[in-house]
Amino acid sequence: MSNNILEMRSITKEFPGVKALSDVNLVVERGEIRAICGENGAGKSTLMKVLSGVYPKGAYDGQIFFENEEVSFNSINQSEEKGIVIIHQELALVPTLSIAENIFLGNEQVQRGVINWHETNKLAAQLLARVGLDENPMTRITDIGVGKQQLVEIAKALSKKVKLLILDEPTAALNDTDSAHLLSLLRHLKEQGITSIMISHKLNEIIAIADSTTIIRDGMTIETVQKGPEMTQDRIIKGMVGRSLDNLFPEHEGTIGEELFRIEDWSVMHQTIPDRLAIDNANFDVRRGEIVGIAGLMGAGRTELAMSVFGEAWGRKISGKAFLHGKELHLRNVEEAIEAGLAYATEDRKRYGLNLIDDIRHNISAASLKRITKGGWVNANEEIIRAEKYRADMRIKTPSILNVVGQLSGGNQQKVVLSKWMMTEPEVLILDEPTRGIDVGAKYEIYTIINALADAGKGVIVISSELPELLGICDRIFTLAFGRITGQMPAKEATQENLMRLMTKEREAV
């Protein structure tokens, strides 16, 4: 009997006007960790949605065999009954419920028609121990970090007697420590006989953990590479994008001019925690044509700093001074920040950066309606002309600007976010995790766009948790630790090691 736990044969899936999957084949052995790589829009998530029943039988062509039996699922519940559990990139947890309640949501431990809370919490504690999460099962989801929430999702999968665990970008929002813990857990689950399929853009993690890697491009399977000397980042990248990327970052020699924007003695009290200082006397500046990076560990205050500067969009009792072209700014809200020439592209494009159920045209114009409004009416022709221009300039892959933005790949959604802020014609752009959750080819395009913005005389501030990214695209890098700017240095003189030292620098004793 075959040792394969899963076979997907000739899977084809079409959407109106788009063939998302074309004759895709996937064979996964029992107990292995299989990685699936591909550019955004290549069809990775679509393939997993076919497998898990999100797209039911009849919505696609082809056959699925699980444990040597042909299967077809009409819902996620049916696939979970067989032991196939998918954890999506956007975690499906209820923030106001406890860990235990989330683990057994829809699978409640009932006795005589009433939930047995003692049994629920006891079983939850056992599952948390299996995933290495030392938390009280009664703790609310909203009170734990994203890394721990990811472990709760895995504990939830284990409660369903999972045989095949599918993880879609499981480490995209995690710091290095949480990512390492999650990868270690996958190895531990493998020892217990659980098979895993991991979709990821982090090639270093894939090489470290995957037994084999299947590459998908333009909805077709390109090849499967086995663990060993052949599985290199260059090999995977070439398969993903159809060409070699000799350098992950485009070469760029910028022309840096006079100071454009700076903040002085910027302090911010935490938005929800009384008496907690989130940002402590921060000072930084960016010059015309310069790309400035802000490096810091999770919780250092990077996003809090950016949002507080952007029209006091976050925080309380904000003090300090901000200057643009040497003139002091007094920005009381986001609208005034935009009018002054600032733009902020959030790290969470799906929740805060885009309206996923609206079309591309309206998303691009959302922050610039005053520019195309006359007499209280939006000039629809002007809106279309500008949206079409950005679609062409940014190479947004879409048949029409009237398509719903939620149907785009992550990389193309990010291009829509950048288009929205470029349409405001800002002087300074703050880009918070601009390449999170997008593939290496799309990253290269985003880096090219960032370089072009700098070449146009803009000041660009890039916040990123990936130090190689900051080192690859920035002219200068500031480090942030515990809400304080702890140093700055030219990117050419910086290394991951000396940046990390500054990112972990604690306050000196007085």
C-alpha positions as a printed NumPy array, in Angstrom:
array([[  0.   ,   0.   ,   0.   ],
       [  1.238,   3.502,  -0.827],
       [  2.85 ,   5.574,   1.928],
       [  1.252,   8.686,   0.452],
       [ -1.265,  10.376,   2.723],
       [ -2.429,  12.766,  -0.015],
       [ -2.663,  12.788,  -3.799],
       [ -4.209,  15.629,  -5.765],
       [ -4.497,  14.795,  -9.447],
       [ -5.068,  17.22 , -12.336],
       [ -6.717,  19.89 , -10.176],
       [ -8.119,  22.73 , -12.274],
       [ -9.993,  25.685, -10.784],
       [-11.377,  28.652, -12.711],
       [-12.819,  31.978, -11.625],
       [-14.585,  34.348, -14.054],
       [-11.913,  35.346, -16.545],
       [ -9.066,  33.68 , -14.611],
       [ -7.73 ,  30.112, -14.51 ],
       [ -6.329,  29.935, -10.955],
       [ -5.177,  26.302, -11.17 ],
       [ -4.34 ,  24.357, -14.307],
       [ -3.818,  20.589, -14.083],
       [ -2.012,  20.78 , -10.723],
       [ -0.628,  17.565,  -9.199],
       [  0.532,  17.169,  -5.602],
       [  1.703,  14.018,  -3.795],
       [  2.538,  14.2  ,  -0.074],
       [  4.026,  11.334,   1.943],
       [  2.735,  10.44 ,   5.378],
       [  4.662,  12.163,   8.168],
       [  6.571,  14.66 ,   6.015],
       [  6.703,  18.438,   6.17 ],
       [  5.893,  19.726,   2.694],
       [  6.441,  23.357,   1.743],
       [  4.535,  25.017,  -1.069],
       [  6.119,  28.09 ,  -2.661],
       [  5.019,  30.475,  -5.333],
       [  4.438,  34.128,  -6.078],
       [  1.313,  35.821,  -4.787],
       [ -1.502,  34.769,  -7.086],
       [  0.29 ,  31.583,  -8.156],
       [ -2.546,  29.435,  -6.791],
       [ -1.125,  28.089,  -3.508],
       [ -3.986,  29.118,  -1.227],
       [ -6.56 ,  28.196,  -3.893],
       [ -5.142,  24.659,  -4.022],
       [ -5.4  ,  24.309,  -0.249],
       [ -8.971,  25.66 ,  -0.29 ],
       [ -9.858,  22.972,  -2.829],
       [ -8.326,  20.344,  -0.556],
       [-10.067,  21.557,   2.608],
       [-13.539,  21.938,   1.129],
       [-13.689,  25.739,   1.016],
       [-14.221,  25.192,  -2.712],
       [-16.553,  22.167,  -2.775],
       [-16.657,  19.275,  -5.207],
       [-18.084,  20.534,  -8.485],
       [-16.362,  23.915,  -8.167],
       [-13.149,  22.387,  -9.58 ],
       [-12.009,  19.551, -11.839],
       [ -9.696,  16.735, -10.773],
       [ -9.424,  14.074,  -8.067],
       [ -8.313,  14.049,  -4.438],
       [ -7.14 ,  10.893,  -2.639],
       [ -6.634,  10.927,   1.121],
       [ -5.214,   7.84 ,   2.827],
       [ -5.666,   5.903,  -0.455],
       [ -9.377,   6.737,  -0.635],
       [-10.921,   9.128,  -3.14 ],
       [-12.584,  11.966,  -1.27 ],
       [-14.615,  15.059,  -2.084],
       [-15.593,  17.659,   0.474],
       [-18.479,  20.1  ,   0.403],
       [-17.379,  21.991,   3.523],
       [-14.504,  22.486,   5.941],
       [-16.379,  20.4  ,   8.507],
       [-16.269,  17.394,   6.177],
       [-12.515,  17.678,   5.601],
       [-11.912,  18.109,   9.345],
       [-13.85 ,  14.911,  10.035],
       [-11.244,  13.121,   7.902],
       [ -8.389,  14.788,   9.808],
       [ -7.486,  17.617,   7.397],
       [ -7.26 ,  20.957,   9.223],
       [ -6.257,  24.277,   7.647],
       [ -5.005,  27.299,   9.581],
       [ -5.389,  30.438,   7.483],
       [ -3.06 ,  33.441,   7.562],
       [ -5.845,  35.488,   9.158],
       [ -6.377,  33.567,  12.378],
       [ -9.977,  32.477,  13.039],
       [-10.083,  33.196,  16.767],
       [-12.647,  35.174,  18.771],
       [-10.669,  37.797,  20.734],
       [-13.143,  38.184,  23.601],
       [-13.404,  34.447,  24.31 ],
       [-10.943,  32.419,  26.364],
       [ -8.272,  30.127,  24.924],
       [-10.29 ,  27.073,  25.973],
       [-13.501,  28.441,  24.463],
       [-11.711,  29.072,  21.158],
       [-10.127,  25.619,  21.072],
       [-13.48 ,  23.889,  21.426],
       [-15.627,  26.424,  19.564],
       [-18.09 ,  24.359,  17.526],
       [-16.81 ,  21.232,  19.248],
       [-17.994,  21.972,  22.803],
       [-17.504,  19.424,  25.579],
       [-21.128,  18.834,  26.465],
       [-22.598,  16.683,  29.232],
       [-26.374,  16.274,  29.439],
       [-26.902,  19.247,  27.151],
       [-24.69 ,  21.582,  29.199],
       [-21.065,  22.589,  28.545],
       [-18.726,  20.876,  31.001],
       [-16.33 ,  23.724,  31.758],
       [-14.117,  21.623,  34.023],
       [-13.546,  19.106,  31.217],
       [-13.152,  21.904,  28.649],
       [-10.399,  23.65 ,  30.615],
       [ -8.685,  20.362,  31.535],
       [ -8.5  ,  19.177,  27.909],
       [ -7.435,  22.651,  26.764],
       [ -4.572,  22.627,  29.285],
       [ -3.41 ,  19.259,  27.918],
       [ -3.478,  20.572,  24.348],
       [ -1.602,  23.737,  25.343],
       [  1.074,  21.557,  26.923],
       [  1.404,  19.64 ,  23.637],
       [  2.12 ,  22.851,  21.715],
       [  4.394,  24.252,  24.43 ],
       [  2.17 ,  27.176,  25.414],
       [  2.3  ,  27.994,  29.12 ],
       [ -0.951,  29.929,  29.48 ],
       [ -4.06 ,  29.585,  31.615],
       [ -6.835,  28.144,  29.388],
       [ -9.177,  30.792,  30.782],
       [ -6.997,  33.655,  29.44 ],
       [ -8.741,  35.716,  26.742],
       [ -7.296,  35.63 ,  23.231],
       [ -7.065,  39.431,  23.196],
       [ -4.603,  39.245,  26.124],
       [ -1.978,  37.118,  24.331],
       [  0.337,  37.965,  21.428],
       [  0.109,  36.808,  17.821],
       [  2.746,  34.108,  18.309],
       [  0.756,  32.529,  21.118],
       [ -2.47 ,  32.873,  19.123],
       [ -0.857,  30.824,  16.358],
       [ -0.132,  28.083,  18.893],
       [ -3.76 ,  28.204,  20.063],
       [ -4.831,  27.565,  16.464],
       [ -2.568,  24.509,  16.34 ],
       [ -3.928,  23.302,  19.693],
       [ -7.407,  23.712,  18.193],
       [ -6.336,  21.578,  15.226],
       [ -4.974,  18.884,  17.563],
       [ -8.335,  18.774,  19.343],
       [ -9.844,  17.647,  16.034],
       [ -7.462,  14.66 ,  15.794],
       [ -5.588,  16.19 ,  12.882],
       [ -3.701,  13.943,  10.479],
       [ -2.789,  16.569,   7.866],
       [ -2.141,  20.106,   9.12 ],
       [ -2.109,  22.922,   6.55 ],
       [ -0.562,  26.242,   7.578],
       [ -0.91 ,  29.287,   5.327],
       [  1.926,  31.769,   6.028],
       [  2.166,  30.714,   9.706],
       [  5.148,  32.942,  10.547],
       [  4.281,  36.033,   8.454],
       [  3.328,  38.097,  11.522],
       [  5.735,  36.489,  14.011],
       [  9.066,  37.684,  15.343],
       [ 12.17 ,  35.501,  15.058],
       [ 11.714,  33.882,  18.478],
       [  8.06 ,  32.949,  17.913],
       [  8.861,  31.72 ,  14.388],
       [ 11.627,  29.455,  15.695],
       [  9.274,  28.043,  18.337],
       [  6.597,  27.331,  15.731],
       [  9.04 ,  25.541,  13.423],
       [ 10.289,  23.482,  16.361],
       [  6.689,  22.517,  17.118],
       [  6.162,  21.324,  13.525],
       [  9.192,  19.052,  13.887],
       [  7.739,  17.729,  17.151],
       [  4.372,  17.066,  15.477],
       [  6.182,  15.232,  12.691],
       [  7.688,  12.902,  15.307],
       [  4.109,  12.19 ,  16.422],
       [  3.18 ,  11.168,  12.872],
       [  1.348,  14.345,  11.862],
       [  1.889,  15.472,   8.27 ],
       [  2.193,  19.206,   7.599],
       [  1.854,  21.365,   4.498],
       [  3.281,  24.859,   4.946],
       [  2.752,  27.755,   2.56 ],
       [  5.442,  30.36 ,   3.144],
       [  7.43 ,  33.13 ,   1.484],
       [ 10.263,  32.87 ,   4.025],
       [ 12.686,  30.77 ,   2.031],
       [ 15.228,  30.419,   4.835],
       [ 12.56 ,  28.804,   7.022],
       [ 11.488,  26.488,   4.22 ],
       [ 15.034,  25.281,   3.657],
       [ 15.459,  24.748,   7.398],
       [ 12.309,  22.683,   7.971],
       [ 10.823,  21.24 ,   4.775],
       [ 11.447,  17.65 ,   3.673],
       [ 10.42 ,  18.688,   0.171],
       [  9.224,  21.841,  -1.546],
       [  6.643,  22.07 ,  -4.323],
       [  6.855,  25.178,  -6.501],
       [  3.733,  26.57 ,  -8.18 ],
       [  3.816,  29.278, -10.845],
       [  0.859,  30.755, -12.737],
       [ -1.46 ,  28.04 , -11.433],
       [  0.759,  25.143, -12.527],
       [  3.118,  22.835, -10.656],
       [  6.677,  23.536, -11.778],
       [  8.656,  21.005,  -9.734],
       [  9.147,  19.404,  -6.321],
       [ 12.624,  19.711,  -4.807],
       [ 13.769,  17.283,  -2.114],
       [ 15.683,  18.374,   0.976],
       [ 19.416,  18.429,   0.323],
       [ 22.023,  20.372,  -1.625],
       [ 19.571,  21.026,  -4.47 ],
       [ 17.136,  22.887,  -2.212],
       [ 18.631,  26.382,  -2.268],
       [ 17.036,  29.81 ,  -2.209],
       [ 18.264,  30.466,  -5.754],
       [ 16.685,  27.233,  -7.028],
       [ 13.348,  28.022,  -5.368],
       [ 13.346,  31.648,  -6.551],
       [ 14.091,  30.618, -10.139],
       [ 11.178,  28.184, -10.036],
       [  8.84 ,  30.783,  -8.528],
       [  9.539,  33.697, -10.846],
       [ 10.772,  31.841, -13.935],
       [ 14.163,  33.517, -13.843],
       [ 17.124,  33.977, -11.54 ],
       [ 17.24 ,  36.959,  -9.222],
       [ 20.948,  37.596,  -8.929],
       [ 20.24 ,  40.151,  -6.235],
       [ 17.218,  40.155,  -3.935],
       [ 17.39 ,  43.965,  -3.815],
       [ 17.597,  46.254,  -6.855],
       [ 20.758,  48.305,  -7.035],
       [ 20.148,  51.923,  -6.14 ],
       [ 22.317,  54.995,  -5.812],
       [ 20.095,  57.756,  -4.541],
       [ 20.652,  61.501,  -4.532],
       [ 20.069,  62.691,  -0.987],
       [ 19.248,  66.327,  -0.437],
       [ 18.37 ,  68.651,   2.415],
       [ 16.45 ,  67.688,   5.535],
       [ 12.797,  67.135,   4.699],
       [ 11.136,  65.957,   7.912],
       [ 12.142,  65.515,  11.543],
       [ 10.673,  64.973,  14.986],
       [ 12.183,  66.216,  18.242],
       [ 11.657,  64.912,  21.795],
       [  8.598,  62.949,  20.701],
       [  6.843,  61.234,  23.626],
       [  3.594,  59.276,  23.615],
       [  1.605,  57.703,  26.435],
       [  0.104,  54.277,  25.755],
       [ -3.389,  54.395,  24.32 ],
       [ -4.974,  51.885,  26.719],
       [ -2.508,  51.262,  29.559],
       [ -2.496,  54.131,  32.1  ],
       [  0.869,  55.668,  33.042],
       [  2.77 ,  53.622,  30.463],
       [  5.152,  55.588,  28.242],
       [  5.074,  54.003,  24.776],
       [  7.475,  56.414,  23.033],
       [ 10.142,  58.179,  25.074],
       [ 11.748,  61.383,  23.69 ],
       [ 12.314,  60.031,  20.198],
       [ 14.307,  62.04 ,  17.651],
       [ 14.755,  61.141,  13.992],
       [ 14.872,  62.797,  10.604],
       [ 14.653,  61.978,   6.907],
       [ 16.134,  63.941,   4.031],
       [ 14.832,  64.512,   0.53 ],
       [ 15.496,  61.43 ,  -1.622],
       [ 16.464,  59.326,   1.387],
       [ 15.163,  55.913,   2.471],
       [ 15.343,  55.685,   6.26 ],
       [ 14.742,  52.423,   8.104],
       [ 13.39 ,  51.905,  11.608],
       [ 14.471,  48.615,  13.181],
       [ 13.127,  47.226,  16.417],
       [ 11.857,  44.052,  18.007],
       [  8.139,  43.386,  18.35 ],
       [  6.801,  45.639,  21.106],
       [  9.589,  48.206,  20.706],
       [  7.08 ,  50.852,  19.577],
       [  7.743,  51.073,  15.825],
       [  4.107,  51.183,  14.707],
       [  3.105,  53.282,  17.708],
       [  5.723,  55.88 ,  16.773],
       [  4.601,  55.997,  13.143],
       [  0.9  ,  56.252,  13.92 ],
       [  1.37 ,  58.924,  16.57 ],
       [  3.334,  61.053,  14.092],
       [  0.636,  60.539,  11.454],
       [ -1.897,  62.983,  12.855],
       [ -1.953,  61.502,  16.354],
       [ -3.666,  58.374,  15.03 ],
       [ -2.471,  56.462,  18.112],
       [ -1.603,  57.285,  21.711],
       [ -2.389,  59.867,  24.415],
       [ -0.679,  62.979,  25.74 ],
       [  1.567,  63.299,  22.705],
       [  4.347,  65.832,  23.157],
       [  7.319,  66.971,  21.109],
       [  7.734,  68.78 ,  17.808],
       [  7.463,  67.778,  14.157],
       [  8.93 ,  69.787,  11.289],
       [  8.432,  69.625,   7.516],
       [ 10.69 ,  71.799,   5.336],
       [ 11.874,  73.417,   8.588],
       [  8.377,  74.58 ,   9.553],
       [  6.749,  73.209,  12.674],
       [  3.618,  71.112,  12.124],
       [  0.573,  70.988,  14.392],
       [ -1.33 ,  67.918,  13.253],
       [ -4.443,  67.094,  15.236],
       [ -5.822,  64.327,  13.052],
       [ -5.137,  62.129,  10.033],
       [ -6.826,  64.513,   7.595],
       [ -4.462,  67.308,   8.616],
       [ -1.476,  64.943,   8.293],
       [ -2.484,  64.081,   4.729],
       [ -3.021,  67.754,   3.861],
       [  0.429,  68.57 ,   5.256],
       [  2.097,  65.985,   3.015],
       [  2.435,  62.874,   5.169],
       [  1.275,  59.364,   4.257],
       [  1.219,  56.185,   6.318],
       [  0.773,  52.709,   4.806],
       [ -0.277,  50.432,   7.655],
       [  1.276,  47.036,   8.404],
       [ -2.198,  45.427,   8.301],
       [ -3.372,  46.197,   4.791],
       [ -6.388,  43.871,   4.949],
       [ -7.851,  45.376,   8.121],
       [ -6.816,  49.032,   7.99 ],
       [ -5.308,  49.724,   4.555],
       [ -8.03 ,  48.538,   2.197],
       [-11.76 ,  48.089,   1.833],
       [-11.653,  44.478,   0.634],
       [-15.263,  44.423,  -0.593],
       [-14.901,  47.559,  -2.718],
       [-13.233,  47.911,  -6.103],
       [ -9.648,  48.901,  -6.896],
       [-10.686,  52.317,  -8.246],
       [-12.357,  53.409,  -5.009],
       [ -9.528,  52.051,  -2.858],
       [ -6.929,  54.03 ,  -4.796],
       [ -8.89 ,  57.286,  -4.54 ],
       [-10.041,  56.83 ,  -0.923],
       [ -7.47 ,  59.17 ,   0.645],
       [ -7.598,  61.773,  -2.149],
       [-11.277,  62.472,  -2.698],
       [-10.804,  66.205,  -2.065],
       [ -8.489,  66.339,  -5.075],
       [-11.125,  64.977,  -7.447],
       [-14.239,  66.533,  -5.914],
       [-15.961,  69.663,  -7.124],
       [-19.189,  71.094,  -5.746],
       [-19.568,  68.118,  -3.451],
       [-19.434,  65.587,  -6.313],
       [-16.628,  63.18 ,  -7.117],
       [-15.416,  63.502, -10.697],
       [-15.816,  59.833, -11.699],
       [-13.917,  60.279, -14.98 ],
       [-10.929,  61.795, -13.172],
       [-11.07 ,  59.004, -10.604],
       [-10.954,  56.359, -13.352],
       [ -8.133,  58.121, -15.23 ],
       [ -5.965,  58.305, -12.103],
       [ -6.731,  54.739, -11.036],
       [ -5.848,  53.47 , -14.527],
       [ -2.587,  55.406, -14.413],
       [ -1.583,  53.772, -11.132],
       [ -2.638,  50.365, -12.38 ],
       [ -0.231,  50.79 , -15.298],
       [  2.584,  52.504, -13.377],
       [  2.475,  50.017, -10.479],
       [  1.872,  47.002, -12.726],
       [ -1.145,  45.88 , -10.715],
       [ -2.207,  42.534, -12.16 ],
       [ -5.945,  42.858, -12.692],
       [ -8.258,  42.771, -15.729],
       [-10.065,  45.901, -14.521],
       [ -9.868,  48.616, -11.86 ],
       [-13.536,  47.787, -11.221],
       [-12.563,  44.384,  -9.787],
       [-12.955,  43.891,  -6.036],
       [ -9.621,  44.459,  -4.3  ],
       [-10.139,  41.461,  -2.009],
       [ -9.721,  39.191,  -5.043],
       [ -6.166,  40.388,  -5.681],
       [ -3.041,  38.629,  -4.47 ],
       [ -1.218,  40.058,  -1.463],
       [  1.467,  41.701,  -3.576],
       [ -1.078,  43.407,  -5.81 ],
       [ -3.117,  44.517,  -2.782],
       [  0.055,  46.144,  -1.441],
       [  0.494,  47.963,  -4.756],
       [ -3.057,  49.31 ,  -4.387],
       [ -2.176,  50.564,  -0.885],
       [  0.916,  52.325,  -2.238],
       [ -1.109,  53.767,  -5.122],
       [ -3.657,  55.15 ,  -2.665],
       [ -0.98 ,  57.066,  -0.785],
       [  0.955,  58.146,  -3.869],
       [ -2.251,  59.724,  -5.194],
       [ -2.201,  62.065,  -2.178],
       [  1.122,  63.403,  -3.554],
       [  2.908,  63.213,  -0.177],
       [  6.295,  64.598,   0.736],
       [  6.977,  61.861,   3.309],
       [  5.797,  58.246,   3.138],
       [  5.893,  55.976,   6.169],
       [  5.736,  52.343,   5.04 ],
       [  5.018,  49.911,   7.885],
       [  6.054,  46.34 ,   6.945],
       [  5.57 ,  47.074,   3.216],
       [  6.455,  43.528,   2.066],
       [  4.848,  41.431,   4.819],
       [  3.253,  38.279,   3.447],
       [  4.278,  38.763,  -0.179],
       [  6.593,  36.669,  -2.321],
       [ 10.156,  37.367,  -3.352],
       [  9.259,  38.492,  -6.88 ],
       [  6.61 ,  40.934,  -5.664],
       [  9.028,  42.162,  -2.986],
       [ 11.523,  43.093,  -5.687],
       [  8.828,  45.136,  -7.442],
       [  7.908,  46.9  ,  -4.19 ],
       [ 11.577,  47.725,  -3.562],
       [ 11.796,  49.186,  -7.072],
       [  8.759,  51.363,  -6.323],
       [ 10.319,  52.555,  -3.046],
       [ 13.511,  53.484,  -4.912],
       [ 11.485,  55.405,  -7.495],
       [  9.723,  57.345,  -4.734],
       [ 13.066,  58.358,  -3.272],
       [ 14.364,  59.304,  -6.722],
       [ 11.309,  61.563,  -7.088],
       [ 12.505,  63.522,  -4.059],
       [ 10.243,  61.958,  -1.461],
       [ 11.386,  61.056,   2.022],
       [ 10.646,  57.385,   2.657],
       [ 10.562,  55.802,   6.126],
       [ 10.484,  51.995,   6.131],
       [  9.566,  49.996,   9.226],
       [ 10.461,  46.313,   8.924],
       [ 11.069,  43.336,  11.178],
       [ 13.362,  41.837,   8.517],
       [ 16.85 ,  43.236,   9.066],
       [ 18.193,  42.005,   5.683],
       [ 15.418,  44.033,   4.054],
       [ 16.415,  47.227,   5.864],
       [ 20.08 ,  46.626,   5.082],
       [ 19.216,  45.971,   1.429],
       [ 17.084,  49.025,   0.647],
       [ 17.818,  51.792,   3.194],
       [ 20.335,  54.63 ,   3.178],
       [ 20.243,  55.051,   6.95 ],
       [ 18.773,  52.994,   9.802],
       [ 17.477,  54.074,  13.216],
       [ 17.05 ,  51.506,  15.987],
       [ 14.224,  51.508,  18.507],
       [ 14.118,  49.679,  21.852],
       [ 11.577,  49.999,  24.663],
       [ 10.098,  53.085,  23.01 ],
       [ 13.456,  54.887,  22.695],
       [ 15.665,  55.645,  19.703],
       [ 18.897,  53.879,  20.677],
       [ 21.052,  54.714,  17.688],
       [ 21.404,  55.379,  13.987],
       [ 23.945,  54.459,  11.336],
       [ 24.419,  54.457,   7.564],
       [ 23.153,  51.195,   6.118],
       [ 26.531,  50.564,   4.469],
       [ 28.146,  50.463,   7.908],
       [ 25.399,  48.437,   9.59 ],
       [ 25.248,  44.687,  10.18 ],
       [ 22.513,  42.52 ,  11.629],
       [ 24.685,  42.031,  14.72 ],
       [ 25.28 ,  45.686,  15.551],
       [ 21.656,  46.553,  14.793],
       [ 20.477,  43.787,  17.129],
       [ 22.713,  45.096,  19.903],
       [ 21.064,  48.504,  19.612],
       [ 17.58 ,  46.95 ,  19.319],
       [ 18.037,  45.2  ,  22.658],
       [ 19.746,  48.07 ,  24.47 ],
       [ 18.068,  48.754,  27.793],
       [ 17.873,  52.111,  29.487],
       [ 21.087,  53.023,  31.255],
       [ 20.852,  53.381,  35.028],
       [ 20.856,  56.961,  36.237]])
